[in-house]
Amino acid sequence: MHRRSNLLQRASLIALFGNAALAVSKLIVGVISGSLAVVGDGIDTSTDVVIAFVTLVTSRIIDKPGDREHPYGHTRAETVATTILSFLVFFAGAQLFVRSGSALLSGEAALLPGRIAIIVTIVSIAGKLLLAWSQFHYGKKTGSSMLIANGKNMRGDVVISSAVLVGLFFTFVLGLPVLDRATALLVSLWIVKVSIGIFREANRELMDGSLERGPYDAIFAAVASIKGAGNPHRTRVRHMGSFLMADLDIEVDPKLTVAAAHDIAAAVELAIKERLPEVYDVVVHIEPRGNLEADERYGLRPGEHAEPE
């Protein structure tokens, strides 16, 4: 856990300083050159600085062990931080949408942006590609949904900067400054779209939902591998940050002693953890074979699939 926290902090520092350098350069150049699209790109990158700071703080929180108030530990802080991240990105997109939309509707004459705007945008694309790669690299290494979400956000920034570059190119070629404002408006819509996607993923985890079939297949295979264990049902898997929590019911021979049934449950738990190393805890409930309960509506059985949202 401590090593994971260190990797999260390293990724956060890379994102923090990298985005700070890009944000300052784009905001300064955007204002000097008179490019609203570059200023908008700089505002979007500024939110990445805040996001990196939130990630850095969160990495210290999730490293804390469980306590009386938080018996499951503090790993959900990562999901909460991802939710905050989505609102920050949405706010940046909404602000840019209002600003660029107002500029387009005002009909005021605009000056042609300076060519330095093109240079800083090209530098930004290269920088964002490296930063996005670093977040995906550390995100996969630590299993962090927060870093993966940040990587997706930065990958979206590459698209944004590329759109800004295309807009600037045609602005100069056609001599139409209004294209810069139109590009800024399109950029704002992309930012809002990215924020909604991040929020949906974080909300799914907060609601203990999952579209993944893999963990369930692994659990059912684990039960099938243990002699005496049968009919896994009411199987539920939820995410706790980068970890998984699983609980399920299995059926055993009703003539077994409590100790023998317990041994089977322990073997099932071990088999699940061997197939799913990211599982933090497993709760196995023992039932006599053939037991039927009318209210067993929740959780999956072998062959059933999670319904997509």
C-alpha positions as CSV (number, residue, x, y, z in Angstrom):
1,M,0.0,0.0,0.0
2,H,2.8,2.4,0.9
3,R,4.6,1.8,-2.4
4,R,1.4,2.5,-4.3
5,S,1.0,5.8,-2.4
6,N,4.5,6.8,-3.4
7,L,3.8,6.0,-7.1
8,L,0.5,8.1,-6.9
9,Q,2.4,11.0,-5.4
10,R,5.1,10.8,-8.1
11,A,2.5,10.8,-10.8
12,S,0.7,13.7,-9.2
13,L,3.9,15.8,-9.0
14,I,4.7,15.1,-12.6
15,A,1.2,16.3,-13.6
16,L,1.4,19.3,-11.2
17,F,4.6,20.8,-12.5
18,G,4.1,19.8,-16.1
19,N,0.6,21.3,-16.3
20,A,1.6,24.4,-14.4
21,A,4.3,25.2,-17.0
22,L,1.9,24.6,-19.9
23,A,-0.9,26.5,-18.3
24,V,1.2,29.6,-17.6
25,S,2.7,29.7,-21.1
26,K,-0.7,29.3,-22.8
27,L,-2.4,31.9,-20.7
28,I,0.3,34.5,-21.2
29,V,0.7,33.8,-24.9
30,G,-3.1,33.6,-25.4
31,V,-3.5,37.1,-23.8
32,I,-0.5,38.6,-25.7
33,S,-1.5,37.1,-29.0
34,G,-5.2,37.8,-28.6
35,S,-6.3,34.2,-29.1
36,L,-9.4,33.3,-27.2
37,A,-9.0,29.6,-28.1
38,V,-5.5,29.5,-26.7
39,V,-6.7,31.3,-23.5
40,G,-9.4,28.6,-23.2
41,D,-6.9,25.9,-23.7
42,G,-4.8,27.5,-20.9
43,I,-7.9,27.6,-18.6
44,D,-8.5,23.9,-19.2
45,T,-4.8,23.1,-18.4
46,S,-5.1,25.3,-15.2
47,T,-7.8,22.9,-14.0
48,D,-5.3,20.1,-14.5
49,V,-3.0,21.8,-12.0
50,V,-5.8,21.8,-9.4
51,I,-6.6,18.2,-10.3
52,A,-3.0,17.2,-9.7
53,F,-3.0,18.9,-6.3
54,V,-6.2,17.1,-5.3
55,T,-4.6,13.8,-6.4
56,L,-1.5,14.5,-4.4
57,V,-3.6,15.2,-1.3
58,T,-5.7,12.1,-1.9
59,S,-2.7,9.8,-2.3
60,R,-1.8,10.6,1.3
61,I,-5.3,10.0,2.6
62,I,-5.8,6.6,1.0
63,D,-2.5,5.4,2.6
64,K,-4.1,5.6,6.1
65,P,-5.2,2.2,7.6
66,G,-8.8,1.5,8.5
67,D,-10.1,2.9,11.8
68,R,-13.3,2.8,13.9
69,E,-15.0,5.4,11.6
70,H,-13.6,3.9,8.4
71,P,-13.4,0.1,8.9
72,Y,-13.0,-0.5,5.2
73,G,-10.1,1.9,5.0
74,H,-9.8,5.2,3.1
75,T,-9.5,4.0,-0.5
76,R,-12.8,5.5,-1.5
77,A,-11.2,9.0,-1.1
78,E,-9.8,8.2,-4.5
79,T,-13.3,7.9,-6.0
80,V,-14.5,11.1,-4.2
81,A,-11.5,12.9,-5.7
82,T,-12.3,11.7,-9.2
83,T,-15.8,13.0,-8.7
84,I,-14.4,16.4,-7.7
85,L,-12.2,16.2,-10.7
86,S,-15.2,15.9,-13.0
87,F,-16.9,19.0,-11.5
88,L,-13.7,21.0,-12.0
89,V,-13.4,20.0,-15.6
90,F,-17.1,20.7,-16.2
91,F,-16.8,24.2,-14.6
92,A,-13.8,25.0,-16.8
93,G,-15.7,23.9,-19.9
94,A,-18.9,25.8,-19.0
95,Q,-16.9,29.0,-18.3
96,L,-15.2,28.8,-21.7
97,F,-18.6,28.0,-23.4
98,V,-20.1,31.2,-21.9
99,R,-17.1,33.3,-22.8
100,S,-16.7,32.1,-26.4
101,G,-20.4,32.1,-27.0
102,S,-20.8,35.6,-25.8
103,A,-17.9,36.8,-28.0
104,L,-19.5,35.1,-31.1
105,L,-22.9,36.6,-30.5
106,S,-21.6,40.1,-29.7
107,G,-20.4,40.6,-33.2
108,E,-17.5,42.7,-32.1
109,A,-14.6,43.0,-34.4
110,A,-11.6,40.7,-33.4
111,L,-7.9,41.1,-34.1
112,L,-6.0,38.3,-35.9
113,P,-4.1,36.3,-33.2
114,G,-0.3,36.5,-33.2
115,R,1.7,33.6,-34.8
116,I,3.3,32.8,-31.4
117,A,-0.1,31.2,-30.5
118,I,0.6,28.4,-33.0
119,I,4.0,27.8,-31.5
120,V,2.8,27.5,-27.9
121,T,0.0,25.2,-29.1
122,I,2.4,22.8,-30.8
123,V,4.5,22.7,-27.6
124,S,1.4,22.1,-25.6
125,I,0.4,19.1,-27.7
126,A,3.8,17.5,-27.3
127,G,3.8,18.2,-23.5
128,K,0.3,16.8,-23.0
129,L,1.1,13.6,-24.9
130,L,4.0,13.0,-22.4
131,L,1.8,13.9,-19.4
132,A,-1.1,11.7,-20.5
133,W,1.3,8.8,-21.0
134,S,2.7,9.3,-17.5
135,Q,-0.7,9.2,-16.0
136,F,-1.8,6.1,-17.9
137,H,1.6,4.4,-17.0
138,Y,1.3,5.0,-13.3
139,G,-2.5,4.5,-13.3
140,K,-2.1,1.0,-14.7
141,K,0.8,0.3,-12.5
142,T,-1.2,1.2,-9.3
143,G,-4.7,0.3,-10.5
144,S,-5.7,3.9,-9.8
145,S,-9.0,5.0,-11.4
146,M,-8.1,8.5,-10.4
147,L,-4.9,8.5,-12.5
148,I,-6.6,6.7,-15.4
149,A,-9.4,9.4,-15.3
150,N,-6.7,12.1,-15.3
151,G,-4.9,10.4,-18.2
152,K,-8.2,10.4,-20.2
153,N,-8.7,14.1,-19.3
154,M,-5.2,14.9,-20.6
155,R,-5.7,12.8,-23.7
156,G,-8.8,14.9,-24.3
157,D,-6.5,18.0,-23.9
158,V,-4.4,16.7,-26.8
159,V,-7.5,16.7,-28.9
160,I,-8.4,20.2,-27.7
161,S,-5.0,21.6,-28.4
162,S,-5.0,19.9,-31.8
163,A,-8.4,21.6,-32.6
164,V,-7.0,24.9,-31.4
165,L,-4.0,24.4,-33.8
166,V,-6.3,23.6,-36.7
167,G,-8.5,26.6,-35.9
168,L,-5.4,28.9,-35.7
169,F,-4.2,27.6,-39.0
170,F,-7.4,28.4,-40.8
171,T,-7.7,31.7,-39.0
172,F,-4.4,32.8,-40.5
173,V,-5.0,31.2,-43.9
174,L,-8.5,32.7,-44.3
175,G,-7.8,35.8,-42.3
176,L,-11.0,35.3,-40.2
177,P,-10.4,36.0,-36.5
178,V,-14.0,34.8,-35.8
179,L,-12.8,31.2,-36.4
180,D,-10.7,31.5,-33.3
181,R,-13.9,32.1,-31.3
182,A,-15.7,29.3,-33.0
183,T,-12.8,26.9,-32.2
184,A,-13.0,28.0,-28.5
185,L,-16.7,27.2,-28.5
186,L,-16.1,23.7,-29.9
187,V,-13.3,23.2,-27.3
188,S,-15.6,24.1,-24.5
189,L,-18.2,21.4,-25.6
190,W,-15.4,18.8,-25.7
191,I,-14.3,19.7,-22.2
192,V,-17.9,19.3,-20.9
193,K,-18.2,15.9,-22.6
194,V,-15.0,14.7,-21.0
195,S,-16.2,15.8,-17.5
196,I,-19.5,14.0,-17.9
197,G,-17.7,10.8,-18.8
198,I,-15.4,11.0,-15.8
199,F,-18.4,11.7,-13.5
200,R,-20.3,8.6,-14.8
201,E,-17.3,6.3,-14.1
202,A,-16.8,7.7,-10.6
203,N,-20.5,7.6,-9.8
204,R,-20.7,4.0,-10.9
205,E,-18.1,3.1,-8.3
206,L,-19.7,5.2,-5.6
207,M,-23.0,3.3,-6.3
208,D,-21.1,0.0,-6.1
209,G,-21.9,-0.7,-9.8
210,S,-19.8,-2.5,-12.3
211,L,-19.9,-3.3,-16.0
212,E,-17.0,-5.7,-15.7
213,R,-17.8,-9.4,-16.2
214,G,-14.2,-10.6,-15.6
215,P,-14.2,-10.7,-11.8
216,Y,-17.5,-12.6,-11.7
217,D,-16.2,-15.2,-14.1
218,A,-13.1,-15.6,-12.0
219,I,-15.2,-16.1,-8.8
220,F,-17.4,-18.7,-10.4
221,A,-14.4,-20.5,-11.8
222,A,-12.8,-20.4,-8.3
223,V,-15.9,-22.0,-6.7
224,A,-16.0,-24.7,-9.4
225,S,-12.4,-25.6,-8.6
226,I,-13.2,-26.4,-4.9
227,K,-14.6,-29.9,-4.2
228,G,-17.8,-29.7,-2.1
229,A,-18.6,-26.1,-3.1
230,G,-21.6,-25.6,-5.4
231,N,-24.2,-23.2,-6.7
232,P,-22.5,-19.8,-6.2
233,H,-25.2,-17.1,-6.0
234,R,-25.9,-13.7,-4.6
235,T,-22.4,-12.9,-5.8
236,R,-21.6,-9.2,-5.6
237,V,-18.4,-7.4,-6.4
238,R,-17.7,-3.7,-5.6
239,H,-14.7,-1.5,-6.1
240,M,-12.9,0.2,-3.2
241,G,-10.4,2.4,-5.0
242,S,-8.1,0.0,-6.8
243,F,-9.2,-3.0,-4.7
244,L,-12.2,-5.3,-5.0
245,M,-14.6,-6.5,-2.2
246,A,-16.6,-9.7,-2.9
247,D,-19.3,-11.6,-1.2
248,L,-21.2,-14.6,-2.2
249,D,-23.3,-17.6,-1.1
250,I,-22.3,-21.2,-1.8
251,E,-24.1,-24.4,-1.1
252,V,-22.5,-27.5,0.6
253,D,-23.6,-30.9,1.8
254,P,-25.9,-30.2,4.8
255,K,-24.5,-33.3,6.6
256,L,-21.1,-31.7,6.9
257,T,-19.8,-30.4,10.3
258,V,-19.5,-26.7,10.8
259,A,-15.7,-27.1,10.8
260,A,-15.8,-29.0,7.4
261,A,-18.1,-26.4,5.9
262,H,-15.8,-23.7,7.1
263,D,-12.8,-25.3,5.5
264,I,-14.6,-25.3,2.2
265,A,-15.5,-21.6,2.5
266,A,-11.8,-20.9,3.4
267,A,-10.7,-22.8,0.3
268,V,-13.1,-20.8,-1.9
269,E,-11.8,-17.6,-0.5
270,L,-8.2,-18.6,-1.2
271,A,-9.1,-19.7,-4.7
272,I,-10.8,-16.3,-5.4
273,K,-7.8,-14.4,-4.2
274,E,-5.4,-16.4,-6.3
275,R,-7.5,-15.6,-9.4
276,L,-8.1,-12.0,-8.4
277,P,-5.0,-10.5,-6.7
278,E,-6.7,-7.2,-6.4
279,V,-9.4,-8.6,-4.1
280,Y,-9.0,-7.1,-0.6
281,D,-11.6,-9.2,1.2
282,V,-14.1,-12.0,0.5
283,V,-17.1,-12.9,2.5
284,V,-18.4,-16.5,1.8
285,H,-21.8,-17.4,3.2
286,I,-22.5,-21.2,3.6
287,E,-25.9,-22.6,2.9
288,P,-27.2,-26.3,2.8
289,R,-27.4,-27.7,-0.7
290,G,-30.8,-27.2,-2.3
291,N,-31.7,-24.2,-0.1
292,L,-34.1,-21.9,-1.8
293,E,-35.0,-18.4,-0.7
294,A,-37.7,-16.4,-2.5
295,D,-36.0,-13.0,-1.9
296,E,-32.7,-13.9,-3.4
297,R,-33.0,-11.3,-6.1
298,Y,-29.7,-9.4,-5.9
299,G,-26.3,-10.6,-7.0
300,L,-25.3,-12.8,-9.9
301,R,-25.2,-16.5,-10.6
302,P,-23.0,-18.3,-13.2
303,G,-24.2,-17.5,-16.7
304,E,-25.9,-14.2,-15.7
305,H,-24.6,-10.9,-16.9
306,A,-24.5,-7.5,-15.3
307,E,-26.9,-5.1,-16.9
308,P,-25.3,-2.0,-18.5
309,E,-26.3,1.4,-17.3
